[in-house]
Amino acid sequence: MYNRISNREVEAKVTTAAAAAQLIKDGMTVGMSGFSMAGYPKAVPTALARRAEKGE
């Protein structure tokens, strides 16, 4: 994936879905877009669901 990112400042912000899910705290509102299957968010909501299953 990193070979597709030409801006090194942006590349430094790329993280895993699990790490991104850890940034979401109880009570936060999370907006997601994706009107087509190509843009449908999959990894972060799944990681967030795993946290919920663990009781977080």
mmCIF entry with sequence, helices, sheets and N, C-alpha, C, O atoms, coordinates in Angstrom:
data_MODEL
# 
_entry.id   MODEL 
# 
_entity.id                         1 
_entity.type                       polymer 
_entity.pdbx_number_of_molecules   1 
# 
_entity_poly.entity_id                      1 
_entity_poly.type                           'polypeptide(L)' 
_entity_poly.nstd_linkage                   no 
_entity_poly.nstd_monomer                   no 
_entity_poly.pdbx_seq_one_letter_code       MYNRISNREVEAKVTTAAAAAQLIKDGMTVGMSGFSMAGYPKAVPTALARRAEKGE 
_entity_poly.pdbx_seq_one_letter_code_can   MYNRISNREVEAKVTTAAAAAQLIKDGMTVGMSGFSMAGYPKAVPTALARRAEKGE 
_entity_poly.pdbx_strand_id                 A 
# 
loop_
_entity_poly_seq.entity_id 
_entity_poly_seq.num 
_entity_poly_seq.mon_id 
_entity_poly_seq.hetero 
1 1  MET n 
1 2  TYR n 
1 3  ASN n 
1 4  ARG n 
1 5  ILE n 
1 6  SER n 
1 7  ASN n 
1 8  ARG n 
1 9  GLU n 
1 10 VAL n 
1 11 GLU n 
1 12 ALA n 
1 13 LYS n 
1 14 VAL n 
1 15 THR n 
1 16 THR n 
1 17 ALA n 
1 18 ALA n 
1 19 ALA n 
1 20 ALA n 
1 21 ALA n 
1 22 GLN n 
1 23 LEU n 
1 24 ILE n 
1 25 LYS n 
1 26 ASP n 
1 27 GLY n 
1 28 MET n 
1 29 THR n 
1 30 VAL n 
1 31 GLY n 
1 32 MET n 
1 33 SER n 
1 34 GLY n 
1 35 PHE n 
1 36 SER n 
1 37 MET n 
1 38 ALA n 
1 39 GLY n 
1 40 TYR n 
1 41 PRO n 
1 42 LYS n 
1 43 ALA n 
1 44 VAL n 
1 45 PRO n 
1 46 THR n 
1 47 ALA n 
1 48 LEU n 
1 49 ALA n 
1 50 ARG n 
1 51 ARG n 
1 52 ALA n 
1 53 GLU n 
1 54 LYS n 
1 55 GLY n 
1 56 GLU n 
# 
_struct_asym.id          A 
_struct_asym.entity_id   1 
# 
loop_
_struct_conf.conf_type_id 
_struct_conf.id 
_struct_conf.pdbx_PDB_helix_id 
_struct_conf.beg_label_comp_id 
_struct_conf.beg_label_asym_id 
_struct_conf.beg_label_seq_id 
_struct_conf.pdbx_beg_PDB_ins_code 
_struct_conf.end_label_comp_id 
_struct_conf.end_label_asym_id 
_struct_conf.end_label_seq_id 
_struct_conf.pdbx_end_PDB_ins_code 
_struct_conf.beg_auth_comp_id 
_struct_conf.beg_auth_asym_id 
_struct_conf.beg_auth_seq_id 
_struct_conf.end_auth_comp_id 
_struct_conf.end_auth_asym_id 
_struct_conf.end_auth_seq_id 
_struct_conf.pdbx_PDB_helix_class 
_struct_conf.details 
_struct_conf.pdbx_PDB_helix_length 
HELX_P HELX_P1 AA1 TYR A 2  ? ARG A 4  ? TYR A 2  ARG A 4  5 ? 3  
HELX_P HELX_P2 AA2 ARG A 8  ? GLU A 11 ? ARG A 8  GLU A 11 1 ? 4  
HELX_P HELX_P3 AA3 ALA A 17 ? GLN A 22 ? ALA A 17 GLN A 22 1 ? 6  
HELX_P HELX_P4 AA4 MET A 37 ? GLY A 39 ? MET A 37 GLY A 39 5 ? 3  
HELX_P HELX_P5 AA5 ALA A 43 ? GLU A 53 ? ALA A 43 GLU A 53 1 ? 11 
# 
_struct_conf_type.id          HELX_P 
_struct_conf_type.criteria    ? 
_struct_conf_type.reference   ? 
# 
loop_
_atom_site.group_PDB 
_atom_site.id 
_atom_site.type_symbol 
_atom_site.label_atom_id 
_atom_site.label_alt_id 
_atom_site.label_comp_id 
_atom_site.label_asym_id 
_atom_site.label_entity_id 
_atom_site.label_seq_id 
_atom_site.pdbx_PDB_ins_code 
_atom_site.Cartn_x 
_atom_site.Cartn_y 
_atom_site.Cartn_z 
_atom_site.occupancy 
_atom_site.B_iso_or_equiv 
_atom_site.pdbx_formal_charge 
_atom_site.auth_seq_id 
_atom_site.auth_comp_id 
_atom_site.auth_asym_id 
_atom_site.auth_atom_id 
_atom_site.pdbx_PDB_model_num 
ATOM 1   N N  . MET A 1 1  ? 0.826   -1.192 0.000  1.00 0.00 ? 1  MET A N  1 
ATOM 2   C CA . MET A 1 1  ? 0.000   0.000  0.000  1.00 0.00 ? 1  MET A CA 1 
ATOM 3   C C  . MET A 1 1  ? 0.869   1.255  0.000  1.00 0.00 ? 1  MET A C  1 
ATOM 4   O O  . MET A 1 1  ? 0.519   2.246  -0.641 1.00 0.00 ? 1  MET A O  1 
ATOM 5   N N  . TYR A 1 2  ? 1.988   1.225  0.706  1.00 0.00 ? 2  TYR A N  1 
ATOM 6   C CA . TYR A 1 2  ? 2.805   2.427  0.839  1.00 0.00 ? 2  TYR A CA 1 
ATOM 7   C C  . TYR A 1 2  ? 3.338   2.917  -0.496 1.00 0.00 ? 2  TYR A C  1 
ATOM 8   O O  . TYR A 1 2  ? 3.617   4.107  -0.642 1.00 0.00 ? 2  TYR A O  1 
ATOM 9   N N  . ASN A 1 3  ? 3.487   2.037  -1.467 1.00 0.00 ? 3  ASN A N  1 
ATOM 10  C CA . ASN A 1 3  ? 3.968   2.483  -2.769 1.00 0.00 ? 3  ASN A CA 1 
ATOM 11  C C  . ASN A 1 3  ? 2.923   3.293  -3.519 1.00 0.00 ? 3  ASN A C  1 
ATOM 12  O O  . ASN A 1 3  ? 3.240   3.913  -4.534 1.00 0.00 ? 3  ASN A O  1 
ATOM 13  N N  . ARG A 1 4  ? 1.678   3.299  -3.039 1.00 0.00 ? 4  ARG A N  1 
ATOM 14  C CA . ARG A 1 4  ? 0.616   4.091  -3.673 1.00 0.00 ? 4  ARG A CA 1 
ATOM 15  C C  . ARG A 1 4  ? 0.482   5.483  -3.068 1.00 0.00 ? 4  ARG A C  1 
ATOM 16  O O  . ARG A 1 4  ? -0.245  6.315  -3.611 1.00 0.00 ? 4  ARG A O  1 
ATOM 17  N N  . ILE A 1 5  ? 1.163   5.758  -1.959 1.00 0.00 ? 5  ILE A N  1 
ATOM 18  C CA . ILE A 1 5  ? 1.073   7.057  -1.284 1.00 0.00 ? 5  ILE A CA 1 
ATOM 19  C C  . ILE A 1 5  ? 2.310   7.866  -1.633 1.00 0.00 ? 5  ILE A C  1 
ATOM 20  O O  . ILE A 1 5  ? 3.428   7.488  -1.282 1.00 0.00 ? 5  ILE A O  1 
ATOM 21  N N  . SER A 1 6  ? 2.109   8.984  -2.328 1.00 0.00 ? 6  SER A N  1 
ATOM 22  C CA . SER A 1 6  ? 3.258   9.786  -2.747 1.00 0.00 ? 6  SER A CA 1 
ATOM 23  C C  . SER A 1 6  ? 3.633   10.858 -1.731 1.00 0.00 ? 6  SER A C  1 
ATOM 24  O O  . SER A 1 6  ? 4.764   11.343 -1.751 1.00 0.00 ? 6  SER A O  1 
ATOM 25  N N  . ASN A 1 7  ? 2.727   11.239 -0.852 1.00 0.00 ? 7  ASN A N  1 
ATOM 26  C CA . ASN A 1 7  ? 2.999   12.270 0.144  1.00 0.00 ? 7  ASN A CA 1 
ATOM 27  C C  . ASN A 1 7  ? 3.462   11.596 1.435  1.00 0.00 ? 7  ASN A C  1 
ATOM 28  O O  . ASN A 1 7  ? 2.689   10.869 2.060  1.00 0.00 ? 7  ASN A O  1 
ATOM 29  N N  . ARG A 1 8  ? 4.702   11.824 1.839  1.00 0.00 ? 8  ARG A N  1 
ATOM 30  C CA . ARG A 1 8  ? 5.274   11.159 3.013  1.00 0.00 ? 8  ARG A CA 1 
ATOM 31  C C  . ARG A 1 8  ? 4.606   11.604 4.316  1.00 0.00 ? 8  ARG A C  1 
ATOM 32  O O  . ARG A 1 8  ? 4.551   10.824 5.266  1.00 0.00 ? 8  ARG A O  1 
ATOM 33  N N  . GLU A 1 9  ? 4.102   12.828 4.382  1.00 0.00 ? 9  GLU A N  1 
ATOM 34  C CA . GLU A 1 9  ? 3.392   13.278 5.586  1.00 0.00 ? 9  GLU A CA 1 
ATOM 35  C C  . GLU A 1 9  ? 2.103   12.493 5.765  1.00 0.00 ? 9  GLU A C  1 
ATOM 36  O O  . GLU A 1 9  ? 1.732   12.145 6.886  1.00 0.00 ? 9  GLU A O  1 
ATOM 37  N N  . VAL A 1 10 ? 1.430   12.220 4.675  1.00 0.00 ? 10 VAL A N  1 
ATOM 38  C CA . VAL A 1 10 ? 0.201   11.420 4.737  1.00 0.00 ? 10 VAL A CA 1 
ATOM 39  C C  . VAL A 1 10 ? 0.551   9.976  5.073  1.00 0.00 ? 10 VAL A C  1 
ATOM 40  O O  . VAL A 1 10 ? -0.144  9.336  5.862  1.00 0.00 ? 10 VAL A O  1 
ATOM 41  N N  . GLU A 1 11 ? 1.609   9.467  4.488  1.00 0.00 ? 11 GLU A N  1 
ATOM 42  C CA . GLU A 1 11 ? 2.028   8.088  4.731  1.00 0.00 ? 11 GLU A CA 1 
ATOM 43  C C  . GLU A 1 11 ? 2.263   7.834  6.223  1.00 0.00 ? 11 GLU A C  1 
ATOM 44  O O  . GLU A 1 11 ? 1.972   6.747  6.723  1.00 0.00 ? 11 GLU A O  1 
ATOM 45  N N  . ALA A 1 12 ? 2.785   8.828  6.925  1.00 0.00 ? 12 ALA A N  1 
ATOM 46  C CA . ALA A 1 12 ? 3.062   8.698  8.355  1.00 0.00 ? 12 ALA A CA 1 
ATOM 47  C C  . ALA A 1 12 ? 1.783   8.557  9.179  1.00 0.00 ? 12 ALA A C  1 
ATOM 48  O O  . ALA A 1 12 ? 1.835   8.118  10.327 1.00 0.00 ? 12 ALA A O  1 
ATOM 49  N N  . LYS A 1 13 ? 0.643   8.923  8.608  1.00 0.00 ? 13 LYS A N  1 
ATOM 50  C CA . LYS A 1 13 ? -0.632  8.850  9.322  1.00 0.00 ? 13 LYS A CA 1 
ATOM 51  C C  . LYS A 1 13 ? -1.379  7.542  9.086  1.00 0.00 ? 13 LYS A C  1 
ATOM 52  O O  . LYS A 1 13 ? -2.413  7.296  9.706  1.00 0.00 ? 13 LYS A O  1 
ATOM 53  N N  . VAL A 1 14 ? -0.863  6.711  8.198  1.00 0.00 ? 14 VAL A N  1 
ATOM 54  C CA . VAL A 1 14 ? -1.508  5.432  7.909  1.00 0.00 ? 14 VAL A CA 1 
ATOM 55  C C  . VAL A 1 14 ? -1.310  4.504  9.100  1.00 0.00 ? 14 VAL A C  1 
ATOM 56  O O  . VAL A 1 14 ? -0.207  4.406  9.638  1.00 0.00 ? 14 VAL A O  1 
ATOM 57  N N  . THR A 1 15 ? -2.377  3.822  9.513  1.00 0.00 ? 15 THR A N  1 
ATOM 58  C CA . THR A 1 15 ? -2.313  2.938  10.670 1.00 0.00 ? 15 THR A CA 1 
ATOM 59  C C  . THR A 1 15 ? -3.179  1.708  10.417 1.00 0.00 ? 15 THR A C  1 
ATOM 60  O O  . THR A 1 15 ? -3.832  1.604  9.378  1.00 0.00 ? 15 THR A O  1 
ATOM 61  N N  . THR A 1 16 ? -3.182  0.809  11.338 1.00 0.00 ? 16 THR A N  1 
ATOM 62  C CA . THR A 1 16 ? -4.013  -0.391 11.212 1.00 0.00 ? 16 THR A CA 1 
ATOM 63  C C  . THR A 1 16 ? -5.443  -0.072 11.625 1.00 0.00 ? 16 THR A C  1 
ATOM 64  O O  . THR A 1 16 ? -5.706  0.934  12.284 1.00 0.00 ? 16 THR A O  1 
ATOM 65  N N  . ALA A 1 17 ? -6.355  -0.939 11.229 1.00 0.00 ? 17 ALA A N  1 
ATOM 66  C CA . ALA A 1 17 ? -7.759  -0.764 11.618 1.00 0.00 ? 17 ALA A CA 1 
ATOM 67  C C  . ALA A 1 17 ? -7.912  -0.865 13.128 1.00 0.00 ? 17 ALA A C  1 
ATOM 68  O O  . ALA A 1 17 ? -8.686  -0.117 13.725 1.00 0.00 ? 17 ALA A O  1 
ATOM 69  N N  . ALA A 1 18 ? -7.184  -1.779 13.744 1.00 0.00 ? 18 ALA A N  1 
ATOM 70  C CA . ALA A 1 18 ? -7.271  -1.943 15.201 1.00 0.00 ? 18 ALA A CA 1 
ATOM 71  C C  . ALA A 1 18 ? -6.783  -0.692 15.926 1.00 0.00 ? 18 ALA A C  1 
ATOM 72  O O  . ALA A 1 18 ? -7.388  -0.270 16.911 1.00 0.00 ? 18 ALA A O  1 
ATOM 73  N N  . ALA A 1 19 ? -5.702  -0.105 15.446 1.00 0.00 ? 19 ALA A N  1 
ATOM 74  C CA . ALA A 1 19 ? -5.189  1.120  16.072 1.00 0.00 ? 19 ALA A CA 1 
ATOM 75  C C  . ALA A 1 19 ? -6.165  2.274  15.862 1.00 0.00 ? 19 ALA A C  1 
ATOM 76  O O  . ALA A 1 19 ? -6.361  3.089  16.763 1.00 0.00 ? 19 ALA A O  1 
ATOM 77  N N  . ALA A 1 20 ? -6.775  2.349  14.689 1.00 0.00 ? 20 ALA A N  1 
ATOM 78  C CA . ALA A 1 20 ? -7.764  3.399  14.432 1.00 0.00 ? 20 ALA A CA 1 
ATOM 79  C C  . ALA A 1 20 ? -8.985  3.215  15.322 1.00 0.00 ? 20 ALA A C  1 
ATOM 80  O O  . ALA A 1 20 ? -9.541  4.190  15.826 1.00 0.00 ? 20 ALA A O  1 
ATOM 81  N N  . ALA A 1 21 ? -9.401  1.975  15.513 1.00 0.00 ? 21 ALA A N  1 
ATOM 82  C CA . ALA A 1 21 ? -10.564 1.704  16.370 1.00 0.00 ? 21 ALA A CA 1 
ATOM 83  C C  . ALA A 1 21 ? -10.297 2.103  17.818 1.00 0.00 ? 21 ALA A C  1 
ATOM 84  O O  . ALA A 1 21 ? -11.221 2.482  18.538 1.00 0.00 ? 21 ALA A O  1 
ATOM 85  N N  . GLN A 1 22 ? -9.044  2.019  18.246 1.00 0.00 ? 22 GLN A N  1 
ATOM 86  C CA . GLN A 1 22 ? -8.699  2.425  19.611 1.00 0.00 ? 22 GLN A CA 1 
ATOM 87  C C  . GLN A 1 22 ? -8.850  3.926  19.828 1.00 0.00 ? 22 GLN A C  1 
ATOM 88  O O  . GLN A 1 22 ? -8.991  4.378  20.964 1.00 0.00 ? 22 GLN A O  1 
ATOM 89  N N  . LEU A 1 23 ? -8.823  4.695  18.750 1.00 0.00 ? 23 LEU A N  1 
ATOM 90  C CA . LEU A 1 23 ? -8.989  6.146  18.860 1.00 0.00 ? 23 LEU A CA 1 
ATOM 91  C C  . LEU A 1 23 ? -10.448 6.544  19.084 1.00 0.00 ? 23 LEU A C  1 
ATOM 92  O O  . LEU A 1 23 ? -10.730 7.676  19.478 1.00 0.00 ? 23 LEU A O  1 
ATOM 93  N N  . ILE A 1 24 ? -11.369 5.624  18.834 1.00 0.00 ? 24 ILE A N  1 
ATOM 94  C CA . ILE A 1 24 ? -12.798 5.904  18.974 1.00 0.00 ? 24 ILE A CA 1 
ATOM 95  C C  . ILE A 1 24 ? -13.204 5.599  20.408 1.00 0.00 ? 24 ILE A C  1 
ATOM 96  O O  . ILE A 1 24 ? -13.095 4.461  20.864 1.00 0.00 ? 24 ILE A O  1 
ATOM 97  N N  . LYS A 1 25 ? -13.668 6.613  21.107 1.00 0.00 ? 25 LYS A N  1 
ATOM 98  C CA . LYS A 1 25 ? -14.036 6.486  22.523 1.00 0.00 ? 25 LYS A CA 1 
ATOM 99  C C  . LYS A 1 25 ? -15.552 6.453  22.686 1.00 0.00 ? 25 LYS A C  1 
ATOM 100 O O  . LYS A 1 25 ? -16.291 6.905  21.812 1.00 0.00 ? 25 LYS A O  1 
ATOM 101 N N  . ASP A 1 26 ? -16.004 5.916  23.812 1.00 0.00 ? 26 ASP A N  1 
ATOM 102 C CA . ASP A 1 26 ? -17.423 5.829  24.122 1.00 0.00 ? 26 ASP A CA 1 
ATOM 103 C C  . ASP A 1 26 ? -18.067 7.211  24.052 1.00 0.00 ? 26 ASP A C  1 
ATOM 104 O O  . ASP A 1 26 ? -17.543 8.174  24.611 1.00 0.00 ? 26 ASP A O  1 
ATOM 105 N N  . GLY A 1 27 ? -19.191 7.303  23.372 1.00 0.00 ? 27 GLY A N  1 
ATOM 106 C CA . GLY A 1 27 ? -19.923 8.555  23.256 1.00 0.00 ? 27 GLY A CA 1 
ATOM 107 C C  . GLY A 1 27 ? -19.577 9.362  22.017 1.00 0.00 ? 27 GLY A C  1 
ATOM 108 O O  . GLY A 1 27 ? -20.279 10.320 21.692 1.00 0.00 ? 27 GLY A O  1 
ATOM 109 N N  . MET A 1 28 ? -18.516 8.997  21.322 1.00 0.00 ? 28 MET A N  1 
ATOM 110 C CA . MET A 1 28 ? -18.148 9.713  20.101 1.00 0.00 ? 28 MET A CA 1 
ATOM 111 C C  . MET A 1 28 ? -19.111 9.367  18.977 1.00 0.00 ? 28 MET A C  1 
ATOM 112 O O  . MET A 1 28 ? -19.676 8.273  18.945 1.00 0.00 ? 28 MET A O  1 
ATOM 113 N N  . THR A 1 29 ? -19.289 10.293 18.070 1.00 0.00 ? 29 THR A N  1 
ATOM 114 C CA . THR A 1 29 ? -20.071 10.061 16.862 1.00 0.00 ? 29 THR A CA 1 
ATOM 115 C C  . THR A 1 29 ? -19.087 9.839  15.724 1.00 0.00 ? 29 THR A C  1 
ATOM 116 O O  . THR A 1 29 ? -18.187 10.647 15.494 1.00 0.00 ? 29 THR A O  1 
ATOM 117 N N  . VAL A 1 30 ? -19.272 8.733  15.020 1.00 0.00 ? 30 VAL A N  1 
ATOM 118 C CA . VAL A 1 30 ? -18.380 8.387  13.919 1.00 0.00 ? 30 VAL A CA 1 
ATOM 119 C C  . VAL A 1 30 ? -19.182 8.417  12.627 1.00 0.00 ? 30 VAL A C  1 
ATOM 120 O O  . VAL A 1 30 ? -20.171 7.697  12.489 1.00 0.00 ? 30 VAL A O  1 
ATOM 121 N N  . GLY A 1 31 ? -18.764 9.235  11.696 1.00 0.00 ? 31 GLY A N  1 
ATOM 122 C CA . GLY A 1 31 ? -19.422 9.304  10.396 1.00 0.00 ? 31 GLY A CA 1 
ATOM 123 C C  . GLY A 1 31 ? -18.624 8.530  9.365  1.00 0.00 ? 31 GLY A C  1 
ATOM 124 O O  . GLY A 1 31 ? -17.396 8.610  9.322  1.00 0.00 ? 31 GLY A O  1 
ATOM 125 N N  . MET A 1 32 ? -19.326 7.789  8.546  1.00 0.00 ? 32 MET A N  1 
ATOM 126 C CA . MET A 1 32 ? -18.673 7.019  7.482  1.00 0.00 ? 32 MET A CA 1 
ATOM 127 C C  . MET A 1 32 ? -19.441 7.225  6.202  1.00 0.00 ? 32 MET A C  1 
ATOM 128 O O  . MET A 1 32 ? -20.666 7.349  6.203  1.00 0.00 ? 32 MET A O  1 
ATOM 129 N N  . SER A 1 33 ? -18.713 7.259  5.122  1.00 0.00 ? 33 SER A N  1 
ATOM 130 C CA . SER A 1 33 ? -19.370 7.388  3.836  1.00 0.00 ? 33 SER A CA 1 
ATOM 131 C C  . SER A 1 33 ? -19.034 6.184  2.991  1.00 0.00 ? 33 SER A C  1 
ATOM 132 O O  . SER A 1 33 ? -18.210 5.351  3.368  1.00 0.00 ? 33 SER A O  1 
ATOM 133 N N  . GLY A 1 34 ? -19.661 6.102  1.880  1.00 0.00 ? 34 GLY A N  1 
ATOM 134 C CA . GLY A 1 34 ? -19.409 5.000  0.969  1.00 0.00 ? 34 GLY A CA 1 
ATOM 135 C C  . GLY A 1 34 ? -20.703 4.622  0.278  1.00 0.00 ? 34 GLY A C  1 
ATOM 136 O O  . GLY A 1 34 ? -21.441 3.751  0.738  1.00 0.00 ? 34 GLY A O  1 
ATOM 137 N N  . PHE A 1 35 ? -20.962 5.278  -0.816 1.00 0.00 ? 35 PHE A N  1 
ATOM 138 C CA . PHE A 1 35 ? -22.210 5.020  -1.533 1.00 0.00 ? 35 PHE A CA 1 
ATOM 139 C C  . PHE A 1 35 ? -22.058 3.895  -2.541 1.00 0.00 ? 35 PHE A C  1 
ATOM 140 O O  . PHE A 1 35 ? -23.019 3.496  -3.198 1.00 0.00 ? 35 PHE A O  1 
ATOM 141 N N  . SER A 1 36 ? -20.841 3.390  -2.653 1.00 0.00 ? 36 SER A N  1 
ATOM 142 C CA . SER A 1 36 ? -20.614 2.242  -3.530 1.00 0.00 ? 36 SER A CA 1 
ATOM 143 C C  . SER A 1 36 ? -19.805 1.219  -2.752 1.00 0.00 ? 36 SER A C  1 
ATOM 144 O O  . SER A 1 36 ? -19.175 1.555  -1.749 1.00 0.00 ? 36 SER A O  1 
ATOM 145 N N  . MET A 1 37 ? -19.818 0.010  -3.194 1.00 0.00 ? 37 MET A N  1 
ATOM 146 C CA . MET A 1 37 ? -19.086 -1.034 -2.488 1.00 0.00 ? 37 MET A CA 1 
ATOM 147 C C  . MET A 1 37 ? -17.579 -0.776 -2.486 1.00 0.00 ? 37 MET A C  1 
ATOM 148 O O  . MET A 1 37 ? -16.880 -1.224 -1.576 1.00 0.00 ? 37 MET A O  1 
ATOM 149 N N  . ALA A 1 38 ? -17.073 -0.065 -3.485 1.00 0.00 ? 38 ALA A N  1 
ATOM 150 C CA . ALA A 1 38 ? -15.639 0.214  -3.532 1.00 0.00 ? 38 ALA A CA 1 
ATOM 151 C C  . ALA A 1 38 ? -15.219 1.124  -2.385 1.00 0.00 ? 38 ALA A C  1 
ATOM 152 O O  . ALA A 1 38 ? -14.098 1.004  -1.890 1.00 0.00 ? 38 ALA A O  1 
ATOM 153 N N  . GLY A 1 39 ? -16.085 2.024  -1.952 1.00 0.00 ? 39 GLY A N  1 
ATOM 154 C CA . GLY A 1 39 ? -15.746 2.944  -0.886 1.00 0.00 ? 39 GLY A CA 1 
ATOM 155 C C  . GLY A 1 39 ? -16.324 2.562  0.461  1.00 0.00 ? 39 GLY A C  1 
ATOM 156 O O  . GLY A 1 39 ? -16.223 3.327  1.420  1.00 0.00 ? 39 GLY A O  1 
ATOM 157 N N  . TYR A 1 40 ? -16.924 1.394  0.544  1.00 0.00 ? 40 TYR A N  1 
ATOM 158 C CA . TYR A 1 40 ? -17.589 0.964  1.773  1.00 0.00 ? 40 TYR A CA 1 
ATOM 159 C C  . TYR A 1 40 ? -16.563 0.704  2.871  1.00 0.00 ? 40 TYR A C  1 
ATOM 160 O O  . TYR A 1 40 ? -15.634 -0.076 2.665  1.00 0.00 ? 40 TYR A O  1 
ATOM 161 N N  . PRO A 1 41 ? -16.711 1.339  4.035  1.00 0.00 ? 41 PRO A N  1 
ATOM 162 C CA . PRO A 1 41 ? -15.755 1.119  5.123  1.00 0.00 ? 41 PRO A CA 1 
ATOM 163 C C  . PRO A 1 41 ? -15.964 -0.265 5.734  1.00 0.00 ? 41 PRO A C  1 
ATOM 164 O O  . PRO A 1 41 ? -17.080 -0.608 6.125  1.00 0.00 ? 41 PRO A O  1 
ATOM 165 N N  . LYS A 1 42 ? -14.912 -1.050 5.817  1.00 0.00 ? 42 LYS A N  1 
ATOM 166 C CA . LYS A 1 42 ? -15.051 -2.406 6.328  1.00 0.00 ? 42 LYS A CA 1 
ATOM 167 C C  . LYS A 1 42 ? -14.158 -2.682 7.534  1.00 0.00 ? 42 LYS A C  1 
ATOM 168 O O  . LYS A 1 42 ? -14.627 -3.234 8.529  1.00 0.00 ? 42 LYS A O  1 
ATOM 169 N N  . ALA A 1 43 ? -12.906 -2.316 7.466  1.00 0.00 ? 43 ALA A N  1 
ATOM 170 C CA . ALA A 1 43 ? -11.932 -2.740 8.461  1.00 0.00 ? 43 ALA A CA 1 
ATOM 171 C C  . ALA A 1 43 ? -12.132 -2.077 9.823  1.00 0.00 ? 43 ALA A C  1 
ATOM 172 O O  . ALA A 1 43 ? -12.116 -2.769 10.840 1.00 0.00 ? 43 ALA A O  1 
ATOM 173 N N  . VAL A 1 44 ? -12.318 -0.775 9.872  1.00 0.00 ? 44 VAL A N  1 
ATOM 174 C CA . VAL A 1 44 ? -12.438 -0.084 11.162 1.00 0.00 ? 44 VAL A CA 1 
ATOM 175 C C  . VAL A 1 44 ? -13.736 -0.460 11.885 1.00 0.00 ? 44 VAL A C  1 
ATOM 176 O O  . VAL A 1 44 ? -13.686 -0.728 13.086 1.00 0.00 ? 44 VAL A O  1 
ATOM 177 N N  . PRO A 1 45 ? -14.898 -0.493 11.213 1.00 0.00 ? 45 PRO A N  1 
ATOM 178 C CA . PRO A 1 45 ? -16.102 -0.927 11.935 1.00 0.00 ? 45 PRO A CA 1 
ATOM 179 C C  . PRO A 1 45 ? -15.988 -2.358 12.477 1.00 0.00 ? 45 PRO A C  1 
ATOM 180 O O  . PRO A 1 45 ? -16.509 -2.663 13.550 1.00 0.00 ? 45 PRO A O  1 
ATOM 181 N N  . THR A 1 46 ? -15.311 -3.220 11.736 1.00 0.00 ? 46 THR A N  1 
ATOM 182 C CA . THR A 1 46 ? -15.110 -4.593 12.209 1.00 0.00 ? 46 THR A CA 1 
ATOM 183 C C  . THR A 1 46 ? -14.208 -4.610 13.440 1.00 0.00 ? 46 THR A C  1 
ATOM 184 O O  . THR A 1 46 ? -14.483 -5.332 14.398 1.00 0.00 ? 46 THR A O  1 
ATOM 185 N N  . ALA A 1 47 ? -13.145 -3.832 13.421 1.00 0.00 ? 47 ALA A N  1 
ATOM 186 C CA . ALA A 1 47 ? -12.250 -3.742 14.574 1.00 0.00 ? 47 ALA A CA 1 
ATOM 187 C C  . ALA A 1 47 ? -12.972 -3.139 15.772 1.00 0.00 ? 47 ALA A C  1 
ATOM 188 O O  . ALA A 1 47 ? -12.740 -3.548 16.909 1.00 0.00 ? 47 ALA A O  1 
ATOM 189 N N  . LEU A 1 48 ? -13.832 -2.183 15.525 1.00 0.00 ? 48 LEU A N  1 
ATOM 190 C CA . LEU A 1 48 ? -14.617 -1.573 16.600 1.00 0.00 ? 48 LEU A CA 1 
ATOM 191 C C  . LEU A 1 48 ? -15.598 -2.592 17.188 1.00 0.00 ? 48 LEU A C  1 
ATOM 192 O O  . LEU A 1 48 ? -15.803 -2.633 18.401 1.00 0.00 ? 48 LEU A O  1 
ATOM 193 N N  . ALA A 1 49 ? -16.195 -3.403 16.332 1.00 0.00 ? 49 ALA A N  1 
ATOM 194 C CA . ALA A 1 49 ? -17.107 -4.446 16.802 1.00 0.00 ? 49 ALA A CA 1 
ATOM 195 C C  . ALA A 1 49 ? -16.367 -5.465 17.665 1.00 0.00 ? 49 ALA A C  1 
ATOM 196 O O  . ALA A 1 49 ? -16.916 -5.949 18.655 1.00 0.00 ? 49 ALA A O  1 
ATOM 197 N N  . ARG A 1 50 ? -15.143 -5.793 17.306 1.00 0.00 ? 50 ARG A N  1 
ATOM 198 C CA . ARG A 1 50 ? -14.344 -6.722 18.119 1.00 0.00 ? 50 ARG A CA 1 
ATOM 199 C C  . ARG A 1 50 ? -14.105 -6.147 19.509 1.00 0.00 ? 50 ARG A C  1 
ATOM 200 O O  . ARG A 1 50 ? -14.145 -6.882 20.496 1.00 0.00 ? 50 ARG A O  1 
ATOM 201 N N  . ARG A 1 51 ? -13.859 -4.849 19.600 1.00 0.00 ? 51 ARG A N  1 
ATOM 202 C CA . ARG A 1 51 ? -13.704 -4.210 20.908 1.00 0.00 ? 51 ARG A CA 1 
ATOM 203 C C  . ARG A 1 51 ? -14.971 -4.340 21.718 1.00 0.00 ? 51 ARG A C  1 
ATOM 204 O O  . ARG A 1 51 ? -14.922 -4.627 22.914 1.00 0.00 ? 51 ARG A O  1 
ATOM 205 N N  . ALA A 1 52 ? -16.115 -4.131 21.073 1.00 0.00 ? 52 ALA A N  1 
ATOM 206 C CA . ALA A 1 52 ? -17.405 -4.237 21.772 1.00 0.00 ? 52 ALA A CA 1 
ATOM 207 C C  . ALA A 1 52 ? -17.646 -5.650 22.262 1.00 0.00 ? 52 ALA A C  1 
ATOM 208 O O  . ALA A 1 52 ? -18.159 -5.847 23.364 1.00 0.00 ? 52 ALA A O  1 
ATOM 209 N N  . GLU A 1 53 ? -17.282 -6.635 21.458 1.00 0.00 ? 53 GLU A N  1 
ATOM 210 C CA . GLU A 1 53 ? -17.447 -8.029 21.865 1.00 0.00 ? 53 GLU A CA 1 
ATOM 211 C C  . GLU A 1 53 ? -16.617 -8.368 23.095 1.00 0.00 ? 53 GLU A C  1 
ATOM 212 O O  . GLU A 1 53 ? -16.993 -9.232 23.886 1.00 0.00 ? 53 GLU A O  1 
ATOM 213 N N  . LYS A 1 54 ? -15.490 -7.685 23.252 1.00 0.00 ? 54 LYS A N  1 
ATOM 214 C CA . LYS A 1 54 ? -14.618 -7.898 24.419 1.00 0.00 ? 54 LYS A CA 1 
ATOM 215 C C  . LYS A 1 54 ? -15.127 -7.144 25.651 1.00 0.00 ? 54 LYS A C  1 
ATOM 216 O O  . LYS A 1 54 ? -14.565 -7.270 26.738 1.00 0.00 ? 54 LYS A O  1 
ATOM 217 N N  . GLY A 1 55 ? -16.191 -6.361 25.472 1.00 0.00 ? 55 GLY A N  1 
ATOM 218 C CA . GLY A 1 55 ? -16.757 -5.617 26.592 1.00 0.00 ? 55 GLY A CA 1 
ATOM 219 C C  . GLY A 1 55 ? -16.198 -4.229 26.762 1.00 0.00 ? 55 GLY A C  1 
ATOM 220 O O  . GLY A 1 55 ? -16.436 -3.590 27.787 1.00 0.00 ? 55 GLY A O  1 
ATOM 221 N N  . GLU A 1 56 ? -15.457 -3.744 25.780 1.00 0.00 ? 56 GLU A N  1 
ATOM 222 C CA . GLU A 1 56 ? -14.908 -2.386 25.883 1.00 0.00 ? 56 GLU A CA 1 
ATOM 223 C C  . GLU A 1 56 ? -15.976 -1.365 25.563 1.00 0.00 ? 56 GLU A C  1 
ATOM 224 O O  . GLU A 1 56 ? -15.710 -0.163 25.595 1.00 0.00 ? 56 GLU A O  1 
# 
